[in-house]
């Protein structure tokens, strides 16, 4: 079990290719077959608290080393990488599908899909014509930088492109793990409670942008948009907020403009 988040030690599977190919310049990936960012549970009997803290620090430090290598590689290629995080059912994949359709032909683009099981979401992405690779984390509840680095090796994304990473649906654990991305983007649907930023503050504190999705449903809900934004900014005063609907198209132009700005900055 992982001392950072308590998730299981599931077997990680990345679609296609050999288990190990090449690492980013100046960095060597260790061969991996399991999601093993730790073995002891945070409440393991007989494990002293000080030892648990040390293990957690070691896990995160190792992950940060892989994240730094990813970031260096992506910067050298002029890639704009974002990490999309949310609870299950927020509409991440639907938003990605619609965004990819609208961005068609503008930039090289690829997606890394994270889920515990199935390749359903990667198949939905590939149906748009975009490249996608599925990472199944098994019992693991988030992507880590090592997994993402291996997946990226198999994407062959051209320089100056857009790398979209859809994390495992979870508002807790992905907040702790840097993948090398330029930004975390937290997605919160209006079908969830407006108090989510207060309940899961680490995720909203770690994110640079909050996307409020499914806003076409607002007339049918009691969701308090202003209060949700207030709560998010109470946790993170600098967080940007965009309201979007992949179904109606509302707010999509603003979201795509945000992506375009990031791509341009990464190329520059």
Backbone as a ProteinNet text record, in pm:
[ID]
protein_1_A
[PRIMARY]
XXXXXXXXXXXXXXXXXXXXXXXXXXXXXXXXXXXXXXXXXXXXXXXXXXXXXXXXXXXXXXXXXXXXXXXXXXXXXXXXXXXXXXXXXXXXXXXXXXXXXXXXXXXXXXXXXXXXXXXXXXXXXXXXXXXXXXXXXXXXXXXXXXXXXXXXXXXXXXXXXXXXXXXXXXXXXXXXXXXXXXXXXXXXXXXXXXXXXXXXXXXXXXXXXXXXXXXXXXXXXXXXXXXXXXXXXXXXXXXXXXXXXXXXXXXXXXXXXXXXXXXXXXXX
[TERTIARY]
83	0	86.8	33.3	107.9	91.6	202.1	193.9	149.1	155.5	113.5	-37.9	-102.4	-247.2	-323.5	-253.7	-322	-375.4	-343.1	-396.1	-319.7	-378.4	-321	-203.8	-134	-16.7	-58.6	-141	-192.2	-89.5	-109.6	-17.4	-51.6	45.5	26	45.1	-45.8	-36.8	-46.1	49.8	51.6	38.2	-55.2	-84	36.8	59	149.7	296.6	379.3	523.9	585.2	719.2	790	772.1	804	786.2	878.8	996.4	1091.5	1157.1	1153.9	1220.7	1332.4	1307.6	1411.9	1356.2	1444.5	1404.4	1435.1	1375	1412.6	1562.2	1616.6	1760.1	1811.9	1922	1986	1918	1824.9	1752.7	1723.4	1736.1	1710.6	1590.1	1493.9	1380.3	1419.1	1381.5	1396.4	1283.9	1309.6	1200.3	1089.7	963.8	855.5	752.7	700.4	592.5	474.9	499.4	392.9	387.5	270.1	253.5	299.4	423.4	475.6	542.3	457.3	515.9	527.6	510.1	531.5	471.5	518.7	468.8	393.1	430.3	363.6	240.5	137.9	18.4	48	-18.6	4.1	-28.8	-111.3	-148.2	-93.3	18.9	75.6	114.6	69.2	103.9	254.6	304.2	445.5	535.2	480.8	563	559.4	672.1	673.2	631.1	562.2	519.2	633.1	747.7	862.1	908.1	902.4	940.6	840.8	710.4	608.6	629.9	663.4	689.4	808.5	914.1	1033.8	1004.5	925.8	889.4	810.2	714.1	633.7	721.8	815.4	905.6	990.4	1036	1117.4	1035.9	910.8	823.7	802.8	767.2	739	865.2	979.6	1104.6	1140.1	1119.4	1146.8	1053.3	925	829.6	868.5	911.6	948.9	1069.5	1157.5	1269.9	1223.7	1129.3	1072.4	995.3	921.1	844.5	937.3	1048.8	1145.9	1202	1226.1	1275.8	1171.4	1044.9	936.8	927.9	930.5	916.6	1031.2	1149.5	1265.7	1249.5	1204.7	1185.1	1076.9	966.3	854.9	890	964.2	1006.8	1099.4	1190.9	1283.8	1209.8	1096.5	1017.2	913	902.7	803.3	661.4	641.7	509.5	438.2	309.4	226.1	151.6	185	126.7	39.4	-83.5	-170.7	-223.1	-249.1	-294.5	-437.9	-532.5	-674.3	-715.5	-766.4	-799.8	-944	-1010.7	-1149.5	-1195.8	-1315.7	-1380.9	-1439.9	-1477.6	-1540.7	-1672.6	-1698.8	-1827.5	-1838.8	-1726.4	-1729.6	-1742.8	-1717	-1724	-1589.6	-1480.6	-1346.1	-1334	-1371.5	-1351.4	-1441.9	-1565.8	-1656.6	-1600.8	-1547.2	-1485.4	-1365.5	-1282.9	-1166.7	-1208.4	-1306.5	-1352.8	-1398.9	-1480.5	-1531.1	-1418.4	-1324.2	-1211.2	-1125	-1098.7	-1016.4	-1083.3	-1213.5	-1285.4	-1269.1	-1277.9	-1269.8	-1127.2	-1028.9	-888.6	-832.7	-912.8	-865.3	-784.7	-662.6	-577.8	-495.6	-520.8	-447.4	-307.4	-296.7	-169.8	-152.9	-28.1	-8.5	-67.9	-133.6	-206.6	-209.8	-197.3	-206.5	-258	-312	-374.1	-318	-285.6	-255.3	-375.4	-436.2	-558.4	-526.9	-566.6	-546.7	-677.4	-685.2	-799.8	-748.8	-824.4	-783.7	-798.2	-906.2	-929	-996.3	-997.1	-1057.6	-981.8	-1004.1	-949.3	-1062.8	-1177	-1294.7	-1268.8	-1205.5	-1185	-1083.4	-977.5	-880.1	-945.4	-1036	-1106.5	-1195.7	-1258.8	-1340.2	-1253.3	-1133.7	-1042.3	-996	-958.1	-907.4	-1014.9	-1140.4	-1249.5	-1254.4	-1191.9	-1184.5	-1071.6	-984.8	-867.9	-741.4	-751.6	-633.9	-561.2	-432.2	-353.6	-382.3	-397	-421	-360	-309.4	-256.4	-316.5	-360.5	-425.8	-324.6	-331.2	-254.6	-354.3	-352.2	-437.3	-355.1	-400.7	-324.1	-361.1	-455	-493.6	-557.1	-498.1	-549.2	-502.9	-412.6	-361.5	-466.2	-464.3	-570.9	-527.6	-410.5	-364.1	-250.5	-223.4	-104.2	15.8	134.1	255.5	346	452.9	537.7	609.2	638.6	705.9	615.5	491	394.9	379.4	362.4	337.1	458.4	578	698.4	705.9	673.9	673.1	565.9	448.4	340.9	378.3	439.7	477.1	575.7	665.6	763.5	696.3	575.2	505.7	410.2	405.6	309.2	364.9	495.1	555.7	486.2	470.7	406.5	506.3	469.2	558.4	581.7	695.3	730.9	624.6	607.7	513.6	368.8	345.2	209.3	149.3	34.7	-44.3	-56.9	-13	-23.1	-127.6	-235.3	-345.3	-340.4	-327.6	-319.3	-447.5	-525.9	-648.1	-619.8	-616.4	-580.3	-695.6	-664.9	-766.7	-865.6	-994.2	-1095.6	-1080.4	-1035	-1001.9	-964.1	-1027.6	-995.8	-895.7	-833.7	-740	-596.5	-568.4	-430	-357	-420.7	-345.1	-291.7	-344.6	-294.3	-149	-108.1	25.5	132.9	91.8	189.6	204.4	317.5	354.9	388.7	336	365.4	463.6	498.1	580.6	500.2	370	278.8	303.7	259.5	265.4	158.3	40.9	-70.4	-153.9	-203.1	-314.4	-443	-538.1	-669.6	-771.8	-836.4	-935.5	-1072.4	-1142.5	-1273.7	-1379.4	-1475.7	-1584	-1716	-1801.3	-1929.8	-2031.7	-2129.3	-2232	-2329.9	-2315.4	-2396	-2335.2	-2218.4	-2154.9	-2182.5	-2143.4	-2166.8	-2073.6	-2125.7	-2042	-1935.3	-1945.8	-1847.1	-1727.5	-1717.7	-1605.9	-1468.7	-1447.7	-1316.5	-1279.4	-1379.2	-1351.3	-1329.5	-1396.9	-1382.4	-1250.7	-1204.2	-1081.5	-984.8	-941.5	-865.7	-730.9	-663.9	-532.2	-537.7	-642.4	-653.6	-674.1	-760.2	-788.6	-670.8	-598	-478.7	-368.7	-364.1	-259	-291	-414.6	-458.4	-451.4	-422.3	-416.3	-546.9	-627.6	-753.6	-860.6	-980.1	-1095.7	-1195.6	-1234.9	-1339.4	-1468.3	-1568.5	-1701.7	-1773.8	-1801.5	-1859.4	-2008.9	-2071.3	-2215	-2302.5	-2256.5	-2333	-2466.9	-2486.3	-2617.6	-2725.9	-2684.1	-2779.8	-2817.6	-2753.2	-2777.2	-2924.9	-3002.9	-3144.5	-3222.1	-3168.6	-3239.1	-3181.3	-3083.6	-3012.8	-3015.3	-2979.4	-2968.2	-2823.1	-2734.2	-2591.3	-2566.9	-2493.5	-2463.2	-2325.8	-2324.1	-2198.6	-2110.5	-2168.2	-2089.6	-2023.9	-2099	-2044.3	-1930.9	-1947.6	-1842.4	-1713.1	-1724.9	-1606.8	-1544.3	-1630	-1579.2	-1500.1	-1552.2	-1483.7	-1350	-1349.2	-1225.7	-1119.4	-1160.2	-1064	-1027.5	-1109.6	-1071.5	-952.9	-956.2	-847.5	-727.1	-754	-648	-686.7	-643.3	-683.5	-645	-546.9	-498.5	-564.7	-652	-708.1	-797	-778	-866.2	-989.5	-1100.7	-1224.6	-1289.2	-1327.3	-1402.8	-1525.2	-1637.4	-1761.1	-1789.4	-1806.1	-1818.2	-1926.9	-1973.9	-2062	-2017.4	-1970.6	-1931.8	-2053.6	-2169.7	-2292.1	-2345.2	-2357.8	-2415	-2309.7	-2182.2	-2075.1	-2048.4	-2129.9	-2110.5	-1972.4	-1899.8	-1770.2	-1655.7	-1683.9	-1577.3	-1474.4	-1516.8	-1421.9	-1318	-1363.2	-1269.9	-1172.1	-1220.2	-1134.6	-1031.8	-1074.5	-981.1	-880.4	-922.9	-829.7	-723	-762.9	-666.4	-564	-611.3	-519.4	-426.6	-482.5	-402.6	-292	-325.2	-225.9	-112.3	-147.2	-46	43.1	-17.1	60.7	158.1	109.9	194.9	311.2	283.6	390.5	494	447.2	540.5	629.3	572.9	652.5	753.8	712.3	799.9	922.1
-119.9	0	125.5	231.4	355.5	440.6	487.1	570.1	711.5	752.4	887.9	897.3	800.2	810.3	686.1	577	457.2	367.6	397.6	316.9	185.7	94.4	-37.9	-42.5	-153.3	-175.2	-253.6	-190.9	-259.3	-264.5	-353.6	-365	-262	-181.7	-78.7	-136.5	-105.6	-152.7	-33.3	-21.4	85.6	21.7	70.3	9.6	11.3	-98.1	-102.1	-94.5	-156.3	-140.4	-220	-221.3	-292.1	-220.4	-287.1	-228.3	-108	-112.5	-3.1	29.4	155.9	195.3	292.9	422.6	517.6	624.6	682.9	786.4	923.3	1029.4	1163.5	1185.8	1276.5	1302.6	1328.3	1260.8	1286.1	1218.4	1127.2	1064	920.7	830.4	689.2	641.3	585.8	523.8	384.1	347	208.3	128	3.7	-78.1	-89.1	-78.6	-87.9	-190.5	-263.6	-356.3	-332.9	-265.8	-241.6	-93.5	-52.1	81.4	70.1	107	85.8	213.3	314.2	432.9	415.2	291.8	261.5	126.1	63	-70	-73.5	10.2	7.1	97.3	58.1	141.3	248.5	361.8	472.5	433.8	328.6	286.7	147.9	113.8	-19.1	-41.8	-150.6	-178.8	-188.6	-124.1	-133	-37.9	38.2	132.1	267.9	314.2	440.3	558	656.9	774.1	842.5	853	917.8	844.5	711.9	630.7	649.1	657.5	678.2	811.5	913.7	1045.5	1039	968.6	956.5	883.3	775.3	699.3	787.5	863.4	952.1	1055.7	1112.5	1211.4	1149.2	1027.5	959.3	931	887.1	857.2	981.8	1091.6	1214.9	1271.3	1257.6	1305.7	1227.4	1095.9	1013.3	1052.2	1069	1111	1245.8	1338.3	1471.2	1465.8	1368	1350.4	1310.7	1216.7	1178.3	1294.2	1368.2	1482.7	1588.4	1611.3	1709.6	1667.3	1536.5	1485.6	1502.4	1471.6	1491.5	1637.6	1726.1	1869.6	1919.6	1873.4	1913.8	1867.4	1742.9	1688.2	1765.2	1791.3	1858.9	2003.9	2067.4	2204.7	2209.4	2112.3	2107.7	2087.5	2018.6	1992.9	2101.6	2198.5	2304.1	2253.6	2154.4	2096.5	2163.1	2180.9	2232.6	2114.5	2079.7	1963.7	2008.6	1956.8	1986.4	1856.4	1861.4	1747.8	1775.2	1701.4	1720.4	1629.1	1689.5	1614.7	1643.9	1544.7	1563.9	1439.6	1446.7	1325.7	1248.9	1121.8	1047.7	1113.4	1113.8	1162.3	1311.6	1381.4	1527.2	1570.8	1477.3	1510.5	1537.2	1486.8	1510.3	1460.4	1335.1	1275.8	1341.6	1370.2	1439.3	1575.7	1647.1	1777.1	1761.8	1659.7	1636.1	1605.7	1520.1	1483.2	1607.1	1688.8	1808.4	1908.4	1920.5	2012.2	1968.2	1838.3	1784.4	1808.2	1788.4	1813.8	1958.8	2049.7	2192.1	2235.9	2162.2	2196.1	2123.8	2045.4	1960.8	2039.4	1990.9	2050.1	2169.6	2219.7	2338.9	2306.1	2196.4	2162.3	2010.3	1962.7	1822.5	1801.7	1689	1670.1	1522.1	1493.4	1354.9	1353.8	1237.8	1224.4	1101.6	1117.9	1005.8	989.3	871.3	842.7	756.7	802.3	725.1	673	543.2	479.1	354.9	310.7	186.7	66.4	62.1	-48.4	4.6	-76.5	-56.1	47.3	40.5	139.6	218.3	224.9	290.5	436	510.1	652.4	675.7	595.5	608.5	580	483.3	451.8	568	634	752.2	863.3	880.5	982.9	946.3	820.6	778.7	788.1	779.7	792.3	931.7	1030.8	1166.6	1179.8	1078.2	1083.9	1121.7	1153.6	1192.6	1069.3	1083.8	976.5	972.3	850.7	834.3	703.4	703.2	581.5	565.9	445.6	417.1	367.3	422.5	372.8	322.1	192.3	135	116.2	174.3	174	58.8	-26.8	-138.2	-87.3	-119.3	-72.3	69.9	121.8	256.8	362.2	471.3	571	700.1	701.4	821.4	784.9	871.5	858.1	913.5	862.9	924.6	958.5	1032	1083.7	972.7	863	749.9	686.6	660.5	604.1	693.8	822.4	917.8	928.2	924.5	928.1	810.3	690.5	572.2	582.5	629.7	642.6	742.4	852.1	955.3	901.9	813.4	755.8	690.7	644.2	567.6	651.8	781.2	865.5	930.7	953.2	1016.4	1148.5	1233.8	1363.6	1463	1530.8	1625.5	1748.5	1814.1	1935	2042.7	2125	2235.4	2195.8	2076.7	2026.3	2041	1975.2	1980.9	1840.3	1823	1694.4	1707.3	1631.6	1634.3	1505.7	1518.8	1403	1397.6	1294.1	1276.9	1181.6	1236.1	1157.5	1067	973.7	888.1	975.5	944.8	1023.9	1016.7	1126	1126.9	1269.5	1327	1464.5	1470.8	1357.1	1356.5	1332.3	1209.6	1166.5	1239.2	1266.8	1332.6	1471.1	1530.9	1661.5	1654.1	1538	1523.3	1491	1446.6	1391.9	1480.6	1548.9	1627.5	1531.1	1557.8	1472.6	1538.7	1664.7	1741.9	1840.1	1849.1	1933.1	2081.5	2162.5	2307.7	2353.6	2289.3	2328.3	2207.4	2207.1	2120.5	2197.3	2128.9	2186.9	2099.8	2156.4	2080.1	2103.3	1993.8	1998.7	1962.5	2050.6	2031	2052.2	1951.8	1966.5	2027.8	2095.9	2159.4	2057.5	1931.5	1825.8	1778.7	1833.6	1805.1	1922.1	1909	2014.7	2133.1	2253.7	2373.1	2382.4	2298	2302.6	2210.7	2150.3	2060.6	2126.8	2255.3	2315.4	2318.2	2326.9	2325.8	2183.6	2087.7	1948.3	1887.8	1931.8	1877.7	1992.5	2065.3	2188.8	2168.4	2055.2	2035.5	2035.2	1975.5	1969.6	2108.5	2186.8	2319.8	2415	2392.7	2473.2	2443	2317.5	2276.7	2311.9	2351.7	2375.2	2522.9	2548.5	2686	2729.7	2633.4	2663.4	2567.7	2621.5	2539	2553.6	2440.6	2438.8	2390.5	2476.4	2435.6	2381.3	2250.8	2186.7	2160.4	2125	2092.7	2210.9	2334.1	2452.3	2463.1	2385.8	2384.1	2327.9	2256.3	2197.4	2290.6	2405.4	2495.6	2531	2555	2587.8	2477.9	2357.2	2244.7	2205	2283	2247.4	2363	2331.6	2435.3	2472.7	2437.5	2465.1	2615.7	2663.1	2805.9	2833.9	2883	2906	3007.3	3118.4	3224.3	3172.6	3093.7	3040.5	2941.9	2859.5	2763.8	2836.1	2940.5	3017.7	3086	3138.1	3199.8	3098.7	2976.1	2872.9	2837	2825.3	2790.5	2897.5	3022.6	3132.1	3154.9	3103.1	3105.1	3010.9	2897.1	2799.6	2845.2	2900.9	2940.5	3073.2	3185.4	3316.6	3340.7	3267.2	3289.9	3200.9	3111.6	3015.7	3087.1	3053	3102.1	3012.8	3068.8	2992.2	3016.4	2906.6	2913.9	2824.4	2871.4	2794.2	2743	2611.1	2552.1	2445.3	2421.4	2308.5	2245.7	2122.1	2051.4	2021.9	2011.5	1978.3	2098.9	2214.5	2332.4	2418.3	2401.2	2482.9	2609	2636.3	2756.6	2755	2865.2	2878.9	2806.4	2729.4	2650.8	2739	2852.1	2941.2	2993.4	3026.1	3072.7	2965.1	2842.4	2729.1	2702.2	2703.8	2680.7	2793.7	2915.3	3028.6	3012	2959.2	2932	2828.2	2724.8	2622.7	2681.1	2761.5	2821.8	2909.9	2982	3069.3	2985.7	2872.2	2785.2	2723	2680	2622.3	2726.4	2846.7	2953.5	2983.8	2987.8	3015.9	2904.1	2779.4	2666	2665.3	2699.8	2706.3	2820.2	2929.5	3046.2	3022.6
0	0	0	-54.2	-64.9	60	116.2	235.3	203.6	78.1	41.6	36.3	-30.9	-49.5	-5.5	27	72.8	-37.8	-165	-274.2	-286.2	-361.2	-373.6	-469.1	-464.5	-547.7	-671.3	-755.7	-873.5	-983.8	-1077.9	-1190.5	-1296	-1332.4	-1432.9	-1572.5	-1662.5	-1800.4	-1893.8	-1984	-2083	-2220	-2297.9	-2427.8	-2520.7	-2589	-2703.6	-2669.1	-2752.4	-2742.9	-2629.4	-2623.3	-2517.8	-2385.2	-2277.7	-2145.2	-2125	-2188	-2168.4	-2302	-2339.4	-2463.2	-2430.6	-2436.8	-2403.2	-2310.9	-2231.5	-2136.5	-2194.8	-2138.6	-2180	-2164.6	-2243.2	-2244.2	-2103.5	-2068.6	-1940.7	-1823.1	-1847.5	-1737.8	-1775.3	-1680.6	-1707	-1628.6	-1698.9	-1631.9	-1588.3	-1467.1	-1424.4	-1487.8	-1527.7	-1580	-1476.2	-1520	-1423.1	-1470.7	-1377.6	-1408.1	-1314.7	-1204.4	-1109	-1075.6	-1030.2	-972.4	-828.5	-800.9	-666.3	-616.8	-583.8	-524	-373.6	-325.4	-185.1	-154.4	-49.2	-18.2	113.4	208.7	337.2	335.5	408.4	423.5	527.1	515.1	607.6	751	769.1	903.3	932.5	870.5	887.7	1033.6	1093.7	1232.6	1251	1354.5	1386.5	1310.9	1216.6	1140.5	1211.1	1263.1	1337.9	1250.1	1307.1	1228.6	1156.4	1220.5	1156.9	1033	1038.3	923.2	809.5	842.6	740.3	669	746.9	687.4	593.6	634.7	551.8	422	432	312.1	216.4	270.1	186.7	117.3	191	131.5	21.2	43.5	-57.5	-183.6	-164.4	-278	-362.9	-296.7	-370.4	-434.9	-366.7	-424.8	-551.1	-546.4	-664.5	-778	-746.5	-848.9	-907.7	-822.4	-870.5	-963.3	-941.8	-1033.4	-1172.2	-1178.6	-1307.3	-1369.4	-1287.7	-1338.4	-1396.6	-1330.2	-1380.2	-1515.6	-1530.9	-1659.2	-1768.3	-1734.5	-1831.4	-1872.9	-1773.8	-1801.2	-1891.1	-1862.2	-1943.3	-2087.9	-2105.1	-2239.4	-2314.5	-2247.9	-2313.7	-2346.7	-2257.7	-2285	-2406.2	-2414.2	-2527.4	-2659.5	-2655.8	-2775.9	-2802.1	-2711.3	-2727.4	-2712.4	-2625	-2604.4	-2487.2	-2500	-2392	-2332.1	-2207.6	-2141	-2024.9	-2019.4	-1907.1	-1846.8	-1717.2	-1639.4	-1595.9	-1653.9	-1624.9	-1510.7	-1403.5	-1282.8	-1242.4	-1183.8	-1141.1	-1068.4	-1014.4	-963.5	-1081.7	-1063.5	-1173.3	-1213.9	-1344.9	-1393.6	-1413.3	-1406.3	-1421.9	-1567.6	-1659.1	-1800.9	-1865.3	-1805.5	-1860.2	-2003.8	-2024.6	-2157.1	-2261	-2223.8	-2316.1	-2353.6	-2256.9	-2283.2	-2376.5	-2351.6	-2437.5	-2580.5	-2595.6	-2730	-2806.2	-2743.2	-2809.6	-2837.2	-2744.4	-2763.8	-2881.4	-2889.5	-2998.1	-3132.9	-3139.4	-3264.8	-3308.3	-3212.4	-3244.5	-3276.7	-3224.5	-3250.2	-3372.6	-3438.6	-3548.8	-3650.6	-3675.7	-3777.6	-3732.3	-3612.8	-3567.9	-3515.3	-3440	-3374.7	-3370	-3364.1	-3327.8	-3188.4	-3166.6	-3041.7	-3005.9	-2876.9	-2831	-2687.8	-2649.2	-2517.3	-2446.1	-2318.6	-2230.1	-2138.4	-2143.1	-2067.6	-1946.7	-1828.5	-1707.3	-1650.6	-1629.4	-1564.4	-1493.2	-1393.3	-1327	-1420.6	-1496.1	-1589	-1716	-1818.8	-1951.9	-2034.5	-2165.2	-2258	-2322.9	-2256.2	-2312.8	-2349.8	-2259.1	-2284.8	-2396.6	-2399.9	-2508.6	-2643.4	-2646.4	-2771.5	-2814.3	-2719.7	-2752.5	-2810.9	-2755.2	-2807.3	-2946.7	-2967.1	-3098.1	-3206.2	-3165.4	-3262.8	-3325.1	-3260.9	-3316.9	-3418.3	-3425.1	-3512.4	-3439.3	-3311.3	-3232.5	-3181.1	-3158	-3098.2	-2948.8	-2894.1	-2751.4	-2705.5	-2584.2	-2525	-2386.8	-2355.5	-2228	-2126.2	-2006.7	-1893.2	-1790.4	-1762.3	-1658.4	-1531.2	-1423.4	-1299	-1206.1	-1247.1	-1161.4	-1032.9	-918.4	-789.8	-758.2	-838.8	-815.3	-847	-772.2	-782.2	-849.5	-914.1	-982.4	-1076.5	-1170.7	-1253.2	-1177.6	-1208.2	-1158.1	-1276.3	-1249.5	-1356.8	-1431.7	-1362.9	-1427.1	-1532.4	-1495.9	-1590.5	-1712.1	-1685.6	-1793.8	-1886.1	-1828.2	-1910.9	-2006.2	-1956.9	-2042.3	-2150.3	-2112.9	-2211.1	-2319.4	-2280	-2376.7	-2480.1	-2437.3	-2529.9	-2650.1	-2633.6	-2736.9	-2819.9	-2793.3	-2864	-2990.2	-2995.6	-3113.1	-3146.6	-3044.6	-3063.4	-3119.8	-3227.3	-3292.3	-3206.5	-3229.9	-3155.7	-3176.4	-3073.3	-3082.7	-3066.4	-3010.8	-2999.7	-2861.3	-2845.3	-2722.3	-2665.6	-2540.6	-2472.5	-2361.7	-2375.4	-2279.7	-2197.4	-2066.8	-1977.7	-1895.4	-1915.3	-1836.7	-1721.8	-1602.2	-1484.5	-1441.2	-1353.1	-1294.1	-1216.7	-1226.1	-1157.1	-1006.2	-944.8	-802.2	-764.8	-666.5	-625.4	-510.5	-476.2	-364.1	-411.7	-452.5	-475.8	-588.6	-703.1	-810.4	-773.2	-667.7	-624.8	-579.7	-529.3	-471.1	-574	-693.8	-787.9	-911.5	-917.8	-1034.7	-1148	-1266.4	-1381.9	-1478.4	-1449.8	-1541	-1623.3	-1595.7	-1672.6	-1648.2	-1744	-1725.7	-1627.8	-1631.8	-1545.3	-1508	-1384.9	-1349.3	-1376.2	-1437.2	-1463.9	-1392.2	-1291.3	-1216.9	-1278.9	-1302.7	-1366.8	-1262.4	-1246.5	-1150.6	-1223	-1224.1	-1292.1	-1196.7	-1254.9	-1172.6	-1115.8	-1151.1	-1090.5	-958.4	-924.1	-796.3	-700.7	-576.3	-478.8	-498.6	-473.8	-487.8	-379.7	-275.9	-167.4	-191.2	-310.9	-340.9	-316.8	-352.3	-325.6	-177.8	-89.6	54.1	105.6	45.1	86.5	38.8	-77.7	-137.7	-169.1	-67.6	-92	-160.3	-134.5	-194.6	-346.3	-401.9	-547	-606.6	-545.1	-598.2	-572.6	-464.5	-438.3	-539.4	-587.5	-681.2	-826	-853.3	-991.2	-1027.9	-1154.6	-1205.1	-1269.4	-1309.8	-1376.6	-1326.7	-1299	-1267.8	-1381.6	-1439.8	-1541	-1476.3	-1475.5	-1432.2	-1555.1	-1554.3	-1672.5	-1654.5	-1766.9	-1772.8	-1733	-1764.3	-1722.7	-1794.4	-1901.2	-1966.5	-1875.1	-1768.5	-1674.9	-1560.3	-1550.1	-1437.5	-1415.6	-1521.8	-1497.3	-1424.7	-1422.7	-1362	-1225.7	-1178.9	-1055.9	-956	-833.8	-731	-703.4	-794.6	-780.2	-776.8	-675.8	-658.7	-719.2	-841.6	-914.3	-843.5	-802.3	-736.9	-609.3	-533.3	-409.1	-437.4	-541.1	-577.7	-613.9	-694.4	-734.2	-612.1	-523.8	-400.6	-318.1	-305.1	-228.8	-294	-426.6	-496.6	-474.3	-478	-460.2	-314.6	-223.9	-83.5	-62.3	-132.3	-124.8	-206.4	-324.2	-418	-483.1	-426.3	-478.6	-624.7	-675.9	-811.8	-916	-873.3	-969.1	-1070.9	-1198.1	-1304.4	-1310.5	-1356.1	-1364.6	-1501.3	-1566.9	-1691.3	-1678.4	-1730.1	-1726.9	-1867.6	-1880	-2012.9	-2018	-2139	-2166.8	-2297.7	-2290.6	-2412.9	-2498.6	-2435.9	-2509	-2587.1	-2520	-2586	-2654.8	-2615.5	-2671.4	-2592.4	-2491	-2410.5	-2344.1	-2356.9	-2293	-2360.9	-2465.3	-2529.7	-2598.5	-2652.8	-2718.8	-2619.2	-2497.7	-2395.4	-2353.8	-2341.3	-2306.3	-2415.5	-2541.1	-2651.5	-2662.5	-2633.5	-2636	-2528.4	-2412.7	-2305.1	-2350.8	-2417.6	-2469.6	-2576.6	-2667	-2773.2	-2715	-2611.8	-2547.8	-2489.1	-2427.9	-2372.7	-2478.6	-2588.2	-2697.7	-2754.5	-2773.8	-2828.6	-2735.7	-2604.1	-2506.9	-2504.2	-2513.7	-2512.2	-2635.7	-2749.3	-2872.3	-2864.9	-2801.6	-2795.1	-2708.7
[MASK]
++++++++++++++++++++++++++++++++++++++++++++++++++++++++++++++++++++++++++++++++++++++++++++++++++++++++++++++++++++++++++++++++++++++++++++++++++++++++++++++++++++++++++++++++++++++++++++++++++++++++++++++++++++++++++++++++++++++++++++++++++++++++++++++++++++++++++++

